[in-house]
Amino acid sequence: MSLVLDIISAALMITGAFFFTVGTLGLIRFPDVRSRLHALTKADNLGLGLVLSGAALWLADWGVAVLMLLCWLFALAGASVSAHVIAGLETDHAEQRQPVHHTGELPAVGSPTDDDDDAATAPGADDRL
């Protein structure tokens, strides 16, 4: 029976390590913040659960298994809260950013730009002269 439990626990831990790897690749490869957060939180939470389940099964101690379950639940709560905060901050900053359209042409020297209009109406603009 010990050999079967060792094989199952090793399989759980290897599968958890695979999900950690997939989550890390998602963090590197996905283009935007929300996709990265989704890949990282889902894969890492599942990977952590599998690794801790395999370790608890391998150790065969109920006290340690309960502590590992509590660690996993705290990690689930922390990951979901931090992902929510990061997604909220990304949404706030995405609303402030304006899309940039590059035409490949530089403005002519001495041509008015949007910054010149802002400088003329800025408080204290006449103090600079």
The first five atom37 places (N, CA, C, CB, O) and aatype in JSON, in Angstrom:
{
  "aatype": [12, 15, 10, 19, 10, 3, 9, 9, 15, 0, 0, 10, 12, 9, 16, 7, 0, 13, 13, 13, 16, 19, 7, 16, 10, 7, 10, 9, 1, 13, 14, 3, 19, 1, 15, 1, 10, 8, 0, 10, 16, 11, 0, 3, 2, 10, 7, 10, 7, 10, 19, 10, 15, 7, 0, 0, 10, 17, 10, 0, 3, 17, 7, 19, 0, 19, 10, 12, 10, 10, 4, 17, 10, 13, 0, 10, 0, 7, 0, 15, 19, 15, 0, 8, 19, 9, 0, 7, 10, 6, 16, 3, 8, 0, 6, 5, 1, 5, 14, 19, 8, 8, 16, 7, 6, 10, 14, 0, 19, 7, 15, 14, 16, 3, 3, 3, 3, 3, 0, 0, 16, 0, 14, 7, 0, 3, 3, 1, 10],
  "atom_mask": [
    [1, 1, 1, 1, 1],
    [1, 1, 1, 1, 1],
    [1, 1, 1, 1, 1],
    [1, 1, 1, 1, 1],
    [1, 1, 1, 1, 1],
    [1, 1, 1, 1, 1],
    [1, 1, 1, 1, 1],
    [1, 1, 1, 1, 1],
    [1, 1, 1, 1, 1],
    [1, 1, 1, 1, 1],
    [1, 1, 1, 1, 1],
    [1, 1, 1, 1, 1],
    [1, 1, 1, 1, 1],
    [1, 1, 1, 1, 1],
    [1, 1, 1, 1, 1],
    [1, 1, 1, 0, 1],
    [1, 1, 1, 1, 1],
    [1, 1, 1, 1, 1],
    [1, 1, 1, 1, 1],
    [1, 1, 1, 1, 1],
    [1, 1, 1, 1, 1],
    [1, 1, 1, 1, 1],
    [1, 1, 1, 0, 1],
    [1, 1, 1, 1, 1],
    [1, 1, 1, 1, 1],
    [1, 1, 1, 0, 1],
    [1, 1, 1, 1, 1],
    [1, 1, 1, 1, 1],
    [1, 1, 1, 1, 1],
    [1, 1, 1, 1, 1],
    [1, 1, 1, 1, 1],
    [1, 1, 1, 1, 1],
    [1, 1, 1, 1, 1],
    [1, 1, 1, 1, 1],
    [1, 1, 1, 1, 1],
    [1, 1, 1, 1, 1],
    [1, 1, 1, 1, 1],
    [1, 1, 1, 1, 1],
    [1, 1, 1, 1, 1],
    [1, 1, 1, 1, 1],
    [1, 1, 1, 1, 1],
    [1, 1, 1, 1, 1],
    [1, 1, 1, 1, 1],
    [1, 1, 1, 1, 1],
    [1, 1, 1, 1, 1],
    [1, 1, 1, 1, 1],
    [1, 1, 1, 0, 1],
    [1, 1, 1, 1, 1],
    [1, 1, 1, 0, 1],
    [1, 1, 1, 1, 1],
    [1, 1, 1, 1, 1],
    [1, 1, 1, 1, 1],
    [1, 1, 1, 1, 1],
    [1, 1, 1, 0, 1],
    [1, 1, 1, 1, 1],
    [1, 1, 1, 1, 1],
    [1, 1, 1, 1, 1],
    [1, 1, 1, 1, 1],
    [1, 1, 1, 1, 1],
    [1, 1, 1, 1, 1],
    [1, 1, 1, 1, 1],
    [1, 1, 1, 1, 1],
    [1, 1, 1, 0, 1],
    [1, 1, 1, 1, 1],
    [1, 1, 1, 1, 1],
    [1, 1, 1, 1, 1],
    [1, 1, 1, 1, 1],
    [1, 1, 1, 1, 1],
    [1, 1, 1, 1, 1],
    [1, 1, 1, 1, 1],
    [1, 1, 1, 1, 1],
    [1, 1, 1, 1, 1],
    [1, 1, 1, 1, 1],
    [1, 1, 1, 1, 1],
    [1, 1, 1, 1, 1],
    [1, 1, 1, 1, 1],
    [1, 1, 1, 1, 1],
    [1, 1, 1, 0, 1],
    [1, 1, 1, 1, 1],
    [1, 1, 1, 1, 1],
    [1, 1, 1, 1, 1],
    [1, 1, 1, 1, 1],
    [1, 1, 1, 1, 1],
    [1, 1, 1, 1, 1],
    [1, 1, 1, 1, 1],
    [1, 1, 1, 1, 1],
    [1, 1, 1, 1, 1],
    [1, 1, 1, 0, 1],
    [1, 1, 1, 1, 1],
    [1, 1, 1, 1, 1],
    [1, 1, 1, 1, 1],
    [1, 1, 1, 1, 1],
    [1, 1, 1, 1, 1],
    [1, 1, 1, 1, 1],
    [1, 1, 1, 1, 1],
    [1, 1, 1, 1, 1],
    [1, 1, 1, 1, 1],
    [1, 1, 1, 1, 1],
    [1, 1, 1, 1, 1],
    [1, 1, 1, 1, 1],
    [1, 1, 1, 1, 1],
    [1, 1, 1, 1, 1],
    [1, 1, 1, 1, 1],
    [1, 1, 1, 0, 1],
    [1, 1, 1, 1, 1],
    [1, 1, 1, 1, 1],
    [1, 1, 1, 1, 1],
    [1, 1, 1, 1, 1],
    [1, 1, 1, 1, 1],
    [1, 1, 1, 0, 1],
    [1, 1, 1, 1, 1],
    [1, 1, 1, 1, 1],
    [1, 1, 1, 1, 1],
    [1, 1, 1, 1, 1],
    [1, 1, 1, 1, 1],
    [1, 1, 1, 1, 1],
    [1, 1, 1, 1, 1],
    [1, 1, 1, 1, 1],
    [1, 1, 1, 1, 1],
    [1, 1, 1, 1, 1],
    [1, 1, 1, 1, 1],
    [1, 1, 1, 1, 1],
    [1, 1, 1, 1, 1],
    [1, 1, 1, 0, 1],
    [1, 1, 1, 1, 1],
    [1, 1, 1, 1, 1],
    [1, 1, 1, 1, 1],
    [1, 1, 1, 1, 1],
    [1, 1, 1, 1, 1]
  ],
  "atom_positions": [
    [[0.82, -1.2, 0.0], [0.0, 0.0, 0.0], [0.87, 1.26, 0.0], [-0.94, 0.0, 1.21], [0.48, 2.28, -0.57]],
    [[2.03, 1.19, 0.62], [2.91, 2.34, 0.68], [3.43, 2.73, -0.7], [4.08, 2.06, 1.61], [3.59, 3.92, -0.99]],
    [[3.69, 1.75, -1.54], [4.17, 2.04, -2.89], [3.09, 2.75, -3.71], [4.6, 0.75, -3.59], [3.4, 3.66, -4.48]],
    [[1.85, 2.35, -3.55], [0.74, 2.98, -4.28], [0.58, 4.43, -3.82], [-0.58, 2.2, -4.06], [0.4, 5.32, -4.65]],
    [[0.64, 4.67, -2.51], [0.53, 6.04, -2.0], [1.7, 6.9, -2.46], [0.45, 6.04, -0.47], [1.52, 8.08, -2.77]],
    [[2.89, 6.33, -2.5], [4.05, 7.08, -2.98], [3.9, 7.44, -4.46], [5.33, 6.26, -2.78], [4.25, 8.55, -4.86]],
    [[3.38, 6.54, -5.25], [3.19, 6.82, -6.68], [2.11, 7.88, -6.88], [2.79, 5.52, -7.44], [2.28, 8.79, -7.7]],
    [[1.02, 7.79, -6.12], [-0.05, 8.79, -6.24], [0.45, 10.16, -5.78], [-1.29, 8.36, -5.42], [0.17, 11.16, -6.43]],
    [[1.17, 10.21, -4.66], [1.67, 11.5, -4.18], [2.69, 12.09, -5.14], [2.29, 11.34, -2.78], [2.71, 13.3, -5.35]],
    [[3.54, 11.25, -5.72], [4.5, 11.76, -6.7], [3.79, 12.28, -7.94], [5.51, 10.66, -7.1], [4.17, 13.3, -8.5]],
    [[2.75, 11.58, -8.37], [1.98, 12.03, -9.54], [1.29, 13.36, -9.25], [0.94, 10.97, -9.94], [1.25, 14.23, -10.12]],
    [[0.74, 13.52, -8.05], [0.11, 14.79, -7.69], [1.12, 15.93, -7.68], [-0.57, 14.67, -6.31], [0.84, 17.02, -8.18]],
    [[2.29, 15.68, -7.11], [3.3, 16.74, -7.03], [3.87, 17.08, -8.41], [4.44, 16.32, -6.1], [4.13, 18.25, -8.69]],
    [[4.05, 16.1, -9.26], [4.54, 16.37, -10.62], [3.5, 17.13, -11.42], [4.92, 15.06, -11.34], [3.83, 18.04, -12.17]],
    [[2.23, 16.76, -11.26], [1.15, 17.48, -11.95], [1.07, 18.92, -11.44], [-0.2, 16.76, -11.74], [0.86, 19.84, -12.23]],
    [[1.24, 19.12, -10.14], [1.25, 20.47, -9.59], [2.41, 21.3, -10.13], [0.0, 0.0, 0.0], [2.25, 22.48, -10.43]],
    [[3.57, 20.68, -10.25], [4.72, 21.38, -10.82], [4.47, 21.74, -12.28], [6.0, 20.52, -10.71], [4.9, 22.79, -12.75]],
    [[3.77, 20.86, -13.0], [3.4, 21.17, -14.39], [2.5, 22.4, -14.45], [2.69, 19.96, -15.03], [2.69, 23.26, -15.3]],
    [[1.52, 22.5, -13.54], [0.64, 23.66, -13.54], [1.39, 24.93, -13.15], [-0.54, 23.44, -12.6], [1.08, 26.0, -13.67]],
    [[2.36, 24.83, -12.25], [3.21, 25.99, -11.94], [3.95, 26.46, -13.19], [4.21, 25.64, -10.82], [4.04, 27.66, -13.45]],
    [[4.47, 25.51, -13.96], [5.2, 25.85, -15.18], [4.29, 26.5, -16.21], [5.85, 24.6, -15.78], [4.67, 27.48, -16.84]],
    [[3.09, 25.96, -16.37], [2.13, 26.53, -17.32], [1.73, 27.94, -16.9], [0.88, 25.63, -17.43], [1.6, 28.82, -17.74]],
    [[1.53, 28.16, -15.6], [1.2, 29.5, -15.11], [2.32, 30.49, -15.35], [0.0, 0.0, 0.0], [2.06, 31.65, -15.7]],
    [[3.56, 30.06, -15.18], [4.7, 30.93, -15.43], [4.82, 31.25, -16.91], [5.99, 30.29, -14.93], [5.11, 32.39, -17.27]],
    [[4.6, 30.27, -17.76], [4.62, 30.54, -19.21], [3.51, 31.5, -19.61], [4.49, 29.23, -19.99], [3.71, 32.36, -20.46]],
    [[2.34, 31.36, -18.99], [1.25, 32.3, -19.26], [1.6, 33.71, -18.83], [0.0, 0.0, 0.0], [1.23, 34.68, -19.5]],
    [[2.31, 33.83, -17.72], [2.75, 35.15, -17.25], [3.7, 35.79, -18.25], [3.42, 35.04, -15.89], [3.66, 37.0, -18.46]],
    [[4.54, 34.99, -18.86], [5.52, 35.52, -19.8], [4.91, 35.76, -21.18], [6.7, 34.56, -19.92], [5.23, 36.76, -21.82]],
    [[4.05, 34.88, -21.64], [3.62, 34.89, -23.02], [2.37, 35.73, -23.32], [3.36, 33.51, -23.45], [2.26, 36.25, -24.43]],
    [[1.45, 35.87, -22.38], [0.2, 36.56, -22.69], [0.42, 38.06, -22.83], [-0.84, 36.29, -21.61], [1.29, 38.62, -22.17]],
    [[-0.37, 38.73, -23.69], [-0.09, 40.12, -24.03], [-0.56, 41.15, -23.01], [-0.71, 40.42, -25.33], [0.11, 42.17, -22.84]],
    [[-1.67, 40.93, -22.34], [-2.2, 41.97, -21.47], [-2.24, 41.51, -20.01], [-3.6, 42.4, -21.93], [-2.05, 40.33, -19.7]],
    [[-2.49, 42.46, -19.13], [-2.42, 42.21, -17.7], [-3.48, 41.21, -17.25], [-2.57, 43.51, -16.93], [-3.2, 40.33, -16.45]],
    [[-4.7, 41.35, -17.76], [-5.78, 40.48, -17.3], [-5.55, 39.03, -17.71], [-7.11, 40.96, -17.85], [-5.83, 38.12, -16.93]],
    [[-5.06, 38.8, -18.9], [-4.76, 37.43, -19.32], [-3.64, 36.84, -18.47], [-4.37, 37.39, -20.81], [-3.68, 35.67, -18.1]],
    [[-2.65, 37.65, -18.17], [-1.55, 37.19, -17.33], [-2.03, 36.85, -15.92], [-0.45, 38.25, -17.25], [-1.63, 35.83, -15.35]],
    [[-2.89, 37.7, -15.38], [-3.43, 37.42, -14.05], [-4.24, 36.14, -14.03], [-4.28, 38.58, -13.57], [-4.13, 35.34, -13.1]],
    [[-5.05, 35.95, -15.06], [-5.88, 34.75, -15.13], [-5.01, 33.5, -15.18], [-6.81, 34.8, -16.35], [-5.24, 32.54, -14.44]],
    [[-4.03, 33.52, -16.05], [-3.15, 32.34, -16.17], [-2.39, 32.08, -14.89], [-2.17, 32.53, -17.33], [-2.26, 30.94, -14.45]],
    [[-1.9, 33.13, -14.29], [-1.07, 32.96, -13.1], [-1.88, 32.51, -11.89], [-0.36, 34.26, -12.77], [-1.48, 31.57, -11.2]],
    [[-3.01, 33.14, -11.63], [-3.76, 32.79, -10.43], [-4.41, 31.41, -10.54], [-4.83, 33.83, -10.15], [-4.38, 30.63, -9.59]],
    [[-4.99, 31.12, -11.68], [-5.67, 29.81, -11.82], [-4.67, 28.67, -11.79], [-6.48, 29.77, -13.12], [-4.84, 27.71, -11.04]],
    [[-3.64, 28.76, -12.59], [-2.68, 27.66, -12.69], [-1.89, 27.5, -11.39], [-1.72, 27.89, -13.86], [-1.64, 26.37, -10.95]],
    [[-1.48, 28.6, -10.78], [-0.69, 28.49, -9.56], [-1.52, 28.0, -8.38], [-0.07, 29.83, -9.22], [-1.01, 27.24, -7.54]],
    [[-2.78, 28.41, -8.29], [-3.61, 27.9, -7.21], [-3.86, 26.4, -7.35], [-4.94, 28.64, -7.17], [-3.81, 25.67, -6.37]],
    [[-4.13, 25.96, -8.56], [-4.31, 24.53, -8.78], [-3.0, 23.78, -8.54], [-4.83, 24.26, -10.21], [-3.0, 22.71, -7.93]],
    [[-1.9, 24.33, -9.02], [-0.6, 23.69, -8.81], [-0.25, 23.58, -7.34], [0.0, 0.0, 0.0], [0.25, 22.55, -6.89]],
    [[-0.51, 24.65, -6.58], [-0.22, 24.6, -5.15], [-1.09, 23.57, -4.45], [-0.43, 25.98, -4.52], [-0.62, 22.84, -3.58]],
    [[-2.36, 23.51, -4.82], [-3.25, 22.51, -4.23], [-2.79, 21.09, -4.51], [0.0, 0.0, 0.0], [-2.84, 20.23, -3.63]],
    [[-2.36, 20.84, -5.73], [-1.89, 19.5, -6.08], [-0.58, 19.14, -5.37], [-1.7, 19.39, -7.59], [-0.42, 18.02, -4.89]],
    [[0.34, 20.09, -5.31], [1.62, 19.82, -4.63], [1.38, 19.57, -3.14], [2.6, 21.01, -4.82], [1.96, 18.64, -2.57]],
    [[0.55, 20.39, -2.51], [0.29, 20.19, -1.09], [-0.51, 18.92, -0.83], [-0.46, 21.39, -0.52], [-0.3, 18.26, 0.19]],
    [[-1.41, 18.56, -1.73], [-2.14, 17.29, -1.57], [-1.19, 16.11, -1.68], [-3.24, 17.17, -2.64], [-1.28, 15.16, -0.89]],
    [[-0.28, 16.17, -2.64], [0.7, 15.1, -2.77], [1.62, 15.01, -1.57], [0.0, 0.0, 0.0], [1.96, 13.91, -1.12]],
    [[2.02, 16.16, -1.04], [2.9, 16.16, 0.14], [2.16, 15.64, 1.37], [3.45, 17.56, 0.4], [2.73, 14.9, 2.17]],
    [[0.89, 16.04, 1.53], [0.12, 15.55, 2.67], [-0.12, 14.05, 2.58], [-1.22, 16.29, 2.75], [-0.07, 13.35, 3.59]],
    [[-0.36, 13.56, 1.39], [-0.56, 12.12, 1.2], [0.74, 11.36, 1.47], [-1.06, 11.83, -0.22], [0.72, 10.27, 2.04]],
    [[1.85, 11.92, 1.06], [3.15, 11.27, 1.25], [3.55, 11.25, 2.73], [4.23, 11.99, 0.43], [4.12, 10.27, 3.21]],
    [[3.24, 12.36, 3.45], [3.6, 12.41, 4.87], [2.67, 11.57, 5.74], [3.58, 13.85, 5.35], [3.09, 11.08, 6.78]],
    [[1.42, 11.4, 5.32], [0.42, 10.58, 6.04], [0.24, 11.01, 7.49], [0.83, 9.11, 5.99], [0.14, 10.17, 8.38]],
    [[0.2, 12.31, 7.71], [-0.02, 12.85, 9.06], [-1.19, 13.83, 8.96], [1.27, 13.55, 9.63], [-1.13, 14.8, 8.21]],
    [[-2.26, 13.59, 9.73], [-3.45, 14.42, 9.63], [-3.2, 15.86, 10.09], [-4.57, 13.81, 10.44], [-3.76, 16.79, 9.52]],
    [[-2.37, 16.04, 11.09], [-2.07, 17.39, 11.56], [-1.38, 18.22, 10.49], [0.0, 0.0, 0.0], [-1.71, 19.39, 10.28]],
    [[-0.42, 17.61, 9.82], [0.29, 18.31, 8.74], [-0.65, 18.54, 7.56], [1.53, 17.5, 8.28], [-0.58, 19.58, 6.9]],
    [[-1.53, 17.59, 7.28], [-2.47, 17.73, 6.17], [-3.43, 18.89, 6.41], [-3.26, 16.43, 5.98], [-3.75, 19.64, 5.48]],
    [[-3.88, 19.06, 7.65], [-4.77, 20.18, 7.97], [-4.02, 21.5, 7.82], [-5.33, 20.04, 9.41], [-4.58, 22.47, 7.31]],
    [[-2.77, 21.56, 8.27], [-1.98, 22.79, 8.11], [-1.75, 23.12, 6.64], [-0.63, 22.65, 8.84], [-1.79, 24.28, 6.24]],
    [[-1.5, 22.09, 5.83], [-1.31, 22.33, 4.4], [-2.6, 22.81, 3.75], [-0.82, 21.05, 3.71], [-2.57, 23.66, 2.86]],
    [[-3.73, 22.27, 4.18], [-5.02, 22.73, 3.67], [-5.25, 24.19, 4.03], [-6.16, 21.86, 4.21], [-5.73, 24.97, 3.2]],
    [[-4.92, 24.57, 5.26], [-5.06, 25.97, 5.67], [-4.14, 26.88, 4.87], [-4.77, 26.11, 7.17], [-4.53, 27.98, 4.48]],
    [[-2.91, 26.44, 4.63], [-1.98, 27.23, 3.81], [-2.54, 27.42, 2.41], [-0.6, 26.54, 3.74], [-2.45, 28.51, 1.85]],
    [[-3.11, 26.37, 1.86], [-3.66, 26.47, 0.51], [-4.86, 27.42, 0.48], [-4.08, 25.08, 0.0], [-5.01, 28.2, -0.46]],
    [[-5.73, 27.35, 1.51], [-6.89, 28.25, 1.56], [-6.46, 29.71, 1.71], [-7.81, 27.86, 2.71], [-7.04, 30.59, 1.08]],
    [[-5.43, 29.97, 2.53], [-4.93, 31.34, 2.65], [-4.3, 31.81, 1.34], [-3.9, 31.43, 3.8], [-4.43, 32.98, 0.98]],
    [[-3.62, 30.92, 0.64], [-3.05, 31.29, -0.66], [-4.14, 31.58, -1.67], [-2.12, 30.17, -1.17], [-4.01, 32.49, -2.48]],
    [[-5.23, 30.8, -1.65], [-6.36, 31.06, -2.54], [-6.96, 32.44, -2.28], [-7.43, 29.98, -2.39], [-7.24, 33.2, -3.2]],
    [[-7.16, 32.74, -1.0], [-7.74, 34.03, -0.64], [-6.8, 35.17, -1.01], [-8.06, 34.07, 0.86], [-7.23, 36.19, -1.56]],
    [[-5.53, 35.02, -0.72], [-4.57, 36.07, -1.04], [-4.41, 36.3, -2.53], [0.0, 0.0, 0.0], [-4.3, 37.44, -2.98]],
    [[-4.4, 35.23, -3.3], [-4.25, 35.36, -4.75], [-5.47, 36.03, -5.37], [-4.02, 34.0, -5.39], [-5.33, 36.85, -6.28]],
    [[-6.65, 35.69, -4.89], [-7.85, 36.3, -5.48], [-7.95, 37.78, -5.13], [-9.1, 35.57, -5.01], [-8.34, 38.59, -5.97]],
    [[-7.6, 38.13, -3.91], [-7.64, 39.54, -3.51], [-6.59, 40.35, -4.26], [-7.44, 39.69, -1.99], [-6.88, 41.43, -4.76]],
    [[-5.37, 39.83, -4.34], [-4.31, 40.57, -5.03], [-4.6, 40.68, -6.52], [-2.95, 39.9, -4.81], [-4.31, 41.72, -7.13]],
    [[-5.16, 39.64, -7.13], [-5.51, 39.72, -8.55], [-6.61, 40.75, -8.77], [-5.95, 38.34, -9.08], [-6.6, 41.46, -9.78]],
    [[-7.56, 40.83, -7.85], [-8.64, 41.82, -7.97], [-8.08, 43.24, -7.86], [-9.7, 41.59, -6.88], [-8.49, 44.12, -8.62]],
    [[-7.16, 43.46, -6.94], [-6.56, 44.78, -6.77], [-5.74, 45.16, -8.01], [-5.66, 44.82, -5.51], [-5.85, 46.29, -8.5]],
    [[-4.94, 44.25, -8.51], [-4.12, 44.53, -9.69], [-5.0, 44.8, -10.91], [-3.16, 43.36, -9.98], [-4.71, 45.71, -11.69]],
    [[-6.07, 44.02, -11.08], [-6.97, 44.25, -12.22], [-7.68, 45.59, -12.09], [-8.01, 43.11, -12.31], [-7.89, 46.27, -13.1]],
    [[-8.04, 45.98, -10.88], [-8.66, 47.29, -10.68], [-7.71, 48.43, -11.0], [0.0, 0.0, 0.0], [-8.1, 49.41, -11.62]],
    [[-6.46, 48.31, -10.58], [-5.47, 49.33, -10.89], [-5.2, 49.4, -12.39], [-4.16, 49.06, -10.14], [-5.02, 50.49, -12.94]],
    [[-5.17, 48.25, -13.03], [-4.94, 48.23, -14.48], [-6.1, 48.88, -15.2], [-4.74, 46.78, -14.98], [-5.9, 49.57, -16.2]],
    [[-7.32, 48.68, -14.73], [-8.49, 49.3, -15.34], [-8.43, 50.81, -15.18], [-9.78, 48.74, -14.73], [-8.74, 51.54, -16.12]],
    [[-8.04, 51.28, -14.0], [-7.93, 52.73, -13.78], [-6.89, 53.35, -14.7], [-7.58, 53.02, -12.32], [-7.13, 54.41, -15.27]],
    [[-5.75, 52.7, -14.86], [-4.69, 53.24, -15.71], [-5.03, 53.09, -17.18], [-3.37, 52.54, -15.41], [-4.6, 53.91, -17.99]],
    [[-5.79, 52.08, -17.55], [-6.17, 51.9, -18.96], [-7.12, 53.0, -19.39], [-6.82, 50.53, -19.17], [-7.1, 53.4, -20.56]],
    [[-7.95, 53.51, -18.48], [-8.86, 54.6, -18.82], [-8.1, 55.9, -19.02], [-9.93, 54.76, -17.74], [-8.54, 56.76, -19.78]],
    [[-6.98, 56.07, -18.34], [-6.2, 57.3, -18.46], [-5.33, 57.32, -19.7], [-5.35, 57.48, -17.24], [-5.02, 58.39, -20.22]],
    [[-4.94, 56.15, -20.19], [-4.09, 56.08, -21.37], [-4.88, 56.36, -22.63], [-3.41, 54.72, -21.46], [-6.04, 55.96, -22.74]],
    [[-4.28, 57.03, -23.54], [-4.89, 57.29, -24.84], [-4.17, 56.46, -25.89], [-4.84, 58.8, -25.19], [-2.95, 56.3, -25.81]],
    [[-4.89, 55.94, -26.87], [-4.21, 55.19, -27.92], [-3.29, 56.1, -28.73], [-5.22, 54.5, -28.84], [-3.66, 57.23, -29.04]],
    [[-2.14, 55.61, -29.06], [-1.17, 56.38, -29.82], [-1.17, 55.85, -31.25], [0.26, 56.29, -29.19], [-0.97, 54.66, -31.48]],
    [[-1.39, 56.75, -32.19], [-1.38, 56.37, -33.6], [-0.14, 56.99, -34.24], [-2.69, 56.83, -34.33], [-0.04, 58.21, -34.36]],
    [[0.78, 56.17, -34.64], [2.0, 56.64, -35.25], [1.81, 56.71, -36.76], [3.19, 55.73, -34.89], [1.4, 55.74, -37.4]],
    [[2.11, 57.88, -37.31], [2.01, 58.03, -38.77], [3.36, 57.87, -39.43], [1.42, 59.39, -39.12], [3.44, 57.71, -40.65]],
    [[4.42, 57.91, -38.65], [5.75, 57.78, -39.22], [6.33, 59.11, -39.64], [0.0, 0.0, 0.0], [7.46, 59.16, -40.13]],
    [[5.59, 60.2, -39.47], [6.07, 61.52, -39.87], [6.31, 62.36, -38.62], [5.06, 62.22, -40.82], [5.54, 62.31, -37.66]],
    [[7.38, 63.12, -38.66], [7.68, 64.04, -37.58], [7.03, 65.38, -37.87], [9.2, 64.19, -37.38], [6.91, 65.76, -39.04]],
    [[6.61, 66.12, -36.85], [6.04, 67.44, -37.11], [7.12, 68.4, -37.61], [5.38, 68.0, -35.83], [8.29, 68.27, -37.27]],
    [[6.69, 69.35, -38.42], [7.63, 70.33, -38.95], [8.13, 71.23, -37.82], [6.96, 71.18, -40.07], [7.43, 71.44, -36.83]],
    [[9.33, 71.74, -37.99], [9.92, 72.61, -36.98], [9.11, 73.89, -36.91], [11.42, 72.9, -37.29], [8.85, 74.52, -37.93]],
    [[8.72, 74.28, -35.7], [7.95, 75.49, -35.51], [6.46, 75.3, -35.67], [0.0, 0.0, 0.0], [5.71, 76.26, -35.5]],
    [[6.01, 74.11, -35.99], [4.57, 73.9, -36.13], [3.95, 73.78, -34.75], [4.27, 72.63, -36.98], [4.58, 73.26, -33.83]],
    [[2.72, 74.25, -34.59], [2.09, 74.18, -33.27], [1.77, 72.73, -32.91], [0.79, 75.03, -33.24], [1.4, 71.91, -33.75]],
    [[1.92, 72.45, -31.65], [1.58, 71.12, -31.13], [0.54, 71.28, -30.04], [2.84, 70.37, -30.6], [0.22, 72.4, -29.64]],
    [[0.01, 70.18, -29.56], [-0.97, 70.23, -28.48], [-0.35, 70.75, -27.2], [-1.57, 68.85, -28.25], [-1.04, 71.36, -26.38]],
    [[0.94, 70.52, -27.0], [1.61, 70.97, -25.79], [1.69, 72.49, -25.72], [3.0, 70.36, -25.7], [1.64, 73.06, -24.64]],
    [[1.82, 73.15, -26.89], [1.89, 74.6, -26.9], [0.58, 75.21, -26.44], [2.25, 75.1, -28.3], [0.58, 76.22, -25.74]],
    [[-0.55, 74.63, -26.83], [-1.84, 75.13, -26.4], [-2.02, 74.98, -24.9], [-2.97, 74.42, -27.14], [-2.56, 75.86, -24.24]],
    [[-1.57, 73.87, -24.37], [-1.68, 73.63, -22.94], [-0.79, 74.59, -22.16], [-1.32, 72.19, -22.6], [-1.17, 75.04, -21.07]],
    [[0.37, 74.9, -22.69], [1.3, 75.79, -21.99], [0.76, 77.22, -21.94], [2.67, 75.77, -22.68], [0.98, 77.92, -20.96]],
    [[0.05, 77.64, -22.98], [-0.48, 79.0, -23.02], [-1.62, 79.18, -22.03], [-0.94, 79.35, -24.42], [-1.82, 80.28, -21.51]],
    [[-2.37, 78.14, -21.77], [-3.51, 78.26, -20.86], [-3.19, 77.78, -19.45], [-4.68, 77.49, -21.4], [-4.07, 77.8, -18.59]],
    [[-1.97, 77.37, -19.22], [-1.61, 76.86, -17.89], [-1.53, 78.02, -16.91], [-0.27, 76.1, -17.94], [-1.16, 79.13, -17.28]],
    [[-1.88, 77.77, -15.64], [-1.76, 78.83, -14.64], [-0.3, 79.28, -14.5], [-2.3, 78.36, -13.27], [0.6, 78.45, -14.4]],
    [[-0.1, 80.57, -14.51], [1.24, 81.1, -14.38], [2.03, 81.05, -15.68], [0.0, 0.0, 0.0], [3.25, 81.16, -15.65]],
    [[1.35, 80.89, -16.83], [2.05, 80.78, -18.11], [2.73, 82.1, -18.47], [1.08, 80.37, -19.22], [3.79, 82.09, -19.09]],
    [[2.13, 83.24, -18.09], [2.73, 84.52, -18.41], [3.95, 84.8, -17.55], [1.7, 85.63, -18.26], [4.74, 85.68, -17.88]],
    [[4.13, 84.08, -16.44], [5.29, 84.27, -15.58], [6.57, 83.76, -16.23], [5.08, 83.59, -14.26], [7.66, 84.16, -15.83]],
    [[6.45, 82.88, -17.21], [7.64, 82.3, -17.83], [8.29, 83.25, -18.81], [7.28, 81.01, -18.53], [9.44, 83.02, -19.21]],
    [[7.63, 84.29, -19.21], [8.2, 85.22, -20.19], [9.03, 86.21, -19.53], [7.14, 85.91, -20.98], [9.6, 87.08, -20.19]]
  ]
}
